[in-house]
Amino acid sequence: MSAVDPIHDQGTLEAVAPSRSLPARSPITALARRLRFGRVVERGLGILIFLALWEALPRLGLVSDAYLSPPSAVLKTIVQLGLDGQLWKHIAASLQRSLWGLLLAIAAGVTLGLLMGGWRRLENIVDPVLQLFRQTSAFALFPVFILFLGIGELSKVAIIFWASFWPVLLSTISGVKQVDRLLVNSALSMGASQRFIFFKVVLPAALPSIFTGVRLAGAYCITALVAAEMIGAHSGLGFLTLNSQETFQIPTMYSGILLLAVLGLLLNYLLALLEARLLRWRKGLSLDD
């Protein structure tokens, strides 16, 4: 018997052994990443163009800087407000009012929406009254809120609540009514109780629609915040903006407007994160799947 050549045998084993190289990247995954990167670049490019035009118009004298402060001056004003300590006072006051109004609107809107969506008789009784109030703007109710609640914090929260309540209520009712009847009948056929069906079938199926209303309410509460802080306020971003306009402090006025926009974006982003976390089971079509 001839001796086994160790070098030849080792080469044979290497040829037979499975390759441990990393799997090739899927072309679809690479395409999806390129598309995402392209969208980020496009969005960033749009913001850069907007800021460049904003800076150029007053600098070139096309628009008087007495009416349009350049973003560099606005940013400098924001930094100065932060160093003086005024900025945090205004942000804290606005956050407190908007979050209280939004949370109360979510609690009331979701509760009433689930009841009205689940019980048609209750909807028939309550809906005409709600439709009447829904057509009444929160701004038109200023005198009523002041008359009953005064000019303190309660009237400001009430205005934000009124503006944020309706999208939550209507989206909740719509979400409950759109629950697939087959799911409910399947649960009933297996002997499920009404409590089980509500918490395990109806509520999860209605959550996407509810969150749509919550995110709309988040945008409305920031819009109503400015109007709410017109009523006897001495702090808040809305007060800062309006007071700066009255005293013709234009860079400060634009600082308040910009901070209100950033506050709205952050609130919407946080609500979107909460929606993605609670609705992980709902996964749409994606190119990188």
C-alpha positions as CSV (number, residue, x, y, z in Angstrom):
1,M,0.0,0.0,0.0
2,S,1.4,3.4,-1.0
3,A,1.8,6.1,1.6
4,V,-0.8,8.8,1.6
5,D,0.6,12.2,0.4
6,P,-0.3,14.6,3.1
7,I,-0.1,17.6,0.8
8,H,-2.4,16.0,-1.8
9,D,-4.7,14.8,0.9
10,Q,-4.9,18.3,2.4
11,G,-5.7,19.8,-1.0
12,T,-8.4,17.3,-1.5
13,L,-10.0,18.1,1.9
14,E,-9.9,21.8,1.1
15,A,-11.6,21.1,-2.2
16,V,-14.2,18.9,-0.6
17,A,-14.8,21.2,2.4
18,P,-17.7,23.6,2.0
19,S,-16.8,27.2,1.3
20,R,-17.2,29.5,4.3
21,S,-17.2,32.7,2.4
22,L,-19.8,35.3,3.2
23,P,-23.1,35.1,1.3
24,A,-23.3,37.4,-1.7
25,R,-25.4,40.5,-1.1
26,S,-28.8,40.3,-2.7
27,P,-29.2,42.7,-5.7
28,I,-32.7,43.7,-4.3
29,T,-31.2,44.6,-0.9
30,A,-28.4,46.7,-2.6
31,L,-31.0,48.4,-4.7
32,A,-33.2,49.2,-1.7
33,R,-30.2,50.7,0.2
34,R,-29.3,52.9,-2.8
35,L,-32.9,54.0,-3.1
36,R,-33.0,54.9,0.6
37,F,-29.7,56.8,0.4
38,G,-31.0,58.6,-2.7
39,R,-34.2,59.7,-0.8
40,V,-32.1,61.0,2.1
41,V,-29.9,63.0,-0.3
42,E,-32.9,64.4,-2.1
43,R,-34.5,65.5,1.1
44,G,-31.3,67.1,2.4
45,L,-30.7,68.8,-0.9
46,G,-34.2,70.4,-0.8
47,I,-33.5,71.7,2.7
48,L,-30.1,73.1,1.7
49,I,-31.6,74.9,-1.3
50,F,-34.3,76.4,0.8
51,L,-31.8,77.6,3.4
52,A,-29.5,79.0,0.7
53,L,-32.4,80.9,-0.9
54,W,-33.6,82.2,2.5
55,E,-30.0,83.4,3.3
56,A,-29.5,84.9,-0.1
57,L,-32.7,87.0,-0.5
58,P,-32.0,89.4,2.4
59,R,-28.3,89.4,1.9
60,L,-28.6,90.4,-1.7
61,G,-31.1,93.1,-0.9
62,L,-33.9,91.4,-2.8
63,V,-36.0,91.4,0.4
64,S,-35.5,93.8,3.2
65,D,-34.0,92.1,6.3
66,A,-36.4,94.2,8.3
67,Y,-39.1,91.8,7.1
68,L,-37.1,88.6,6.4
69,S,-34.2,87.8,8.7
70,P,-31.6,85.4,7.2
71,P,-31.3,82.0,8.9
72,S,-27.8,82.8,10.2
73,A,-29.3,85.7,12.2
74,V,-32.2,83.5,13.4
75,L,-29.8,80.8,14.5
76,K,-27.7,83.4,16.4
77,T,-30.8,84.6,18.1
78,I,-31.8,81.1,19.2
79,V,-28.3,80.6,20.7
80,Q,-28.6,83.9,22.5
81,L,-32.0,83.0,23.9
82,G,-30.6,79.6,25.0
83,L,-27.7,81.3,26.8
84,D,-30.0,83.8,28.5
85,G,-32.2,81.0,29.8
86,Q,-35.4,82.4,28.1
87,L,-35.5,79.7,25.5
88,W,-36.0,76.8,27.9
89,K,-38.7,78.6,29.8
90,H,-40.7,79.1,26.6
91,I,-40.1,75.5,25.3
92,A,-41.1,74.0,28.7
93,A,-44.3,76.1,28.8
94,S,-45.3,75.1,25.3
95,L,-44.5,71.5,25.8
96,Q,-46.6,71.3,29.0
97,R,-49.7,72.9,27.4
98,S,-49.5,70.9,24.1
99,L,-48.8,67.5,25.7
100,W,-51.6,67.9,28.3
101,G,-54.1,68.9,25.6
102,L,-52.9,66.1,23.3
103,L,-53.0,63.4,25.9
104,L,-56.5,64.4,27.1
105,A,-57.7,64.4,23.5
106,I,-56.3,61.0,22.9
107,A,-57.8,59.5,26.0
108,A,-61.3,61.0,25.3
109,G,-61.2,60.5,21.6
110,V,-60.1,56.8,21.7
111,T,-62.6,56.0,24.5
112,L,-65.6,57.6,22.9
113,G,-64.6,56.4,19.4
114,L,-64.4,52.8,20.5
115,L,-67.8,53.1,22.1
116,M,-69.4,54.8,19.1
117,G,-67.8,52.4,16.7
118,G,-68.9,49.3,18.6
119,W,-72.5,50.4,19.5
120,R,-74.5,51.7,16.7
121,R,-77.4,52.9,19.0
122,L,-74.9,55.1,20.9
123,E,-73.6,56.5,17.7
124,N,-77.1,57.4,16.5
125,I,-77.7,59.3,19.7
126,V,-74.4,61.1,20.1
127,D,-73.3,61.7,16.5
128,P,-75.7,64.6,15.6
129,V,-74.5,66.6,18.6
130,L,-70.8,65.8,17.8
131,Q,-71.3,66.8,14.2
132,L,-72.6,70.1,15.4
133,F,-69.7,70.8,17.6
134,R,-67.2,69.5,15.1
135,Q,-68.1,72.3,12.7
136,T,-67.2,74.9,15.4
137,S,-63.6,76.0,15.2
138,A,-61.6,76.2,18.4
139,F,-60.7,79.8,17.5
140,A,-64.4,80.7,17.4
141,L,-64.8,79.3,20.9
142,F,-62.1,81.6,22.4
143,P,-64.7,83.8,24.2
144,V,-66.5,80.7,25.6
145,F,-63.3,79.1,26.9
146,I,-62.2,82.4,28.5
147,L,-65.7,83.0,30.0
148,F,-65.9,79.5,31.7
149,L,-62.2,78.8,32.3
150,G,-60.6,82.2,32.6
151,I,-57.3,83.2,31.1
152,G,-55.1,80.7,33.0
153,E,-53.6,77.5,31.8
154,L,-56.9,75.6,31.8
155,S,-58.3,77.6,28.9
156,K,-55.1,77.1,26.9
157,V,-55.2,73.4,27.4
158,A,-58.9,73.3,26.5
159,I,-58.2,75.0,23.1
160,I,-55.5,72.5,22.3
161,F,-57.7,69.6,23.4
162,W,-60.6,70.8,21.2
163,A,-58.4,71.1,18.1
164,S,-56.8,67.6,18.7
165,F,-59.9,65.7,19.8
166,W,-61.7,65.4,16.5
167,P,-59.1,63.6,14.3
168,V,-58.6,61.0,17.1
169,L,-62.4,60.5,17.5
170,L,-63.2,60.2,13.8
171,S,-60.2,57.9,13.1
172,T,-61.1,55.6,16.0
173,I,-64.7,55.3,14.8
174,S,-63.5,54.5,11.3
175,G,-61.0,52.0,12.5
176,V,-63.5,50.1,14.5
177,K,-66.1,50.0,11.7
178,Q,-63.5,48.7,9.2
179,V,-62.6,45.6,11.3
180,D,-63.1,42.5,9.2
181,R,-66.3,40.9,10.3
182,L,-64.8,37.5,9.4
183,L,-62.3,37.9,12.3
184,V,-65.1,38.6,14.8
185,N,-67.2,35.7,13.6
186,S,-64.2,33.3,13.7
187,A,-63.5,34.3,17.3
188,L,-67.2,33.9,18.2
189,S,-67.3,30.4,16.6
190,M,-64.5,29.4,18.9
191,G,-66.4,30.5,22.0
192,A,-64.5,33.8,22.6
193,S,-66.0,36.2,25.0
194,Q,-66.9,39.8,24.1
195,R,-64.1,41.0,26.3
196,F,-61.6,38.8,24.5
197,I,-62.9,39.9,21.1
198,F,-62.6,43.5,22.0
199,F,-59.0,43.4,23.3
200,K,-57.6,40.7,21.0
201,V,-59.5,41.3,17.7
202,V,-61.2,44.7,17.5
203,L,-58.6,46.9,19.2
204,P,-55.5,45.6,17.4
205,A,-57.3,45.8,14.0
206,A,-58.3,49.4,14.7
207,L,-54.9,50.6,16.0
208,P,-53.5,51.6,12.6
209,S,-56.4,53.9,12.0
210,I,-56.2,55.2,15.6
211,F,-52.6,56.1,15.2
212,T,-53.4,58.0,12.0
213,G,-55.7,60.2,14.0
214,V,-53.2,60.5,16.8
215,R,-50.5,61.8,14.4
216,L,-52.9,64.2,12.9
217,A,-53.8,65.4,16.4
218,G,-50.1,66.0,17.1
219,A,-50.0,68.4,14.1
220,Y,-53.2,70.1,15.1
221,C,-52.1,70.6,18.7
222,I,-49.0,72.5,17.6
223,T,-51.2,74.7,15.3
224,A,-53.6,75.4,18.2
225,L,-50.7,76.1,20.6
226,V,-50.0,79.5,19.0
227,A,-53.6,80.5,19.2
228,A,-53.9,79.2,22.8
229,E,-50.9,81.3,23.9
230,M,-52.6,84.4,22.6
231,I,-54.8,84.3,25.7
232,G,-53.0,86.0,28.6
233,A,-49.8,84.0,28.2
234,H,-46.5,85.3,29.4
235,S,-44.4,82.3,28.2
236,G,-44.4,79.8,25.4
237,L,-43.1,79.7,21.8
238,G,-46.4,81.1,20.5
239,F,-46.2,84.0,23.0
240,L,-42.6,84.5,22.0
241,T,-43.5,84.7,18.3
242,L,-46.5,87.1,18.8
243,N,-44.8,89.3,21.3
244,S,-41.7,89.6,19.0
245,Q,-43.9,90.6,16.1
246,E,-45.6,93.3,18.2
247,T,-42.2,94.7,19.4
248,F,-40.7,94.3,15.9
249,Q,-38.0,91.9,17.0
250,I,-38.0,90.1,13.7
251,P,-35.1,87.6,14.2
252,T,-36.8,86.6,17.5
253,M,-40.1,86.2,15.7
254,Y,-38.6,83.9,13.1
255,S,-36.8,82.0,15.9
256,G,-40.2,81.2,17.5
257,I,-41.7,80.1,14.2
258,L,-38.7,77.9,13.5
259,L,-38.8,76.3,16.9
260,L,-42.5,75.7,16.6
261,A,-41.9,73.8,13.4
262,V,-39.0,71.8,14.9
263,L,-41.3,71.0,17.9
264,G,-44.0,69.7,15.6
265,L,-41.5,67.6,13.6
266,L,-40.1,66.0,16.8
267,L,-43.6,65.3,18.1
268,N,-44.5,63.6,14.8
269,Y,-41.3,61.6,14.8
270,L,-41.9,60.4,18.4
271,L,-45.4,59.4,17.5
272,A,-44.2,57.6,14.4
273,L,-41.6,55.6,16.5
274,L,-44.4,54.7,19.0
275,E,-46.6,53.5,16.1
276,A,-43.8,51.4,14.6
277,R,-43.1,49.8,18.0
278,L,-46.7,49.0,18.9
279,L,-47.6,47.9,15.4
280,R,-44.6,45.7,14.5
281,W,-46.9,43.0,13.3
282,R,-48.1,45.3,10.5
283,K,-45.3,45.2,7.8
284,G,-45.8,46.7,4.5
285,L,-44.2,45.9,1.2
286,S,-40.4,46.6,1.1
287,L,-37.8,46.0,-1.6
288,D,-35.3,44.6,0.9
289,D,-37.6,41.8,2.2
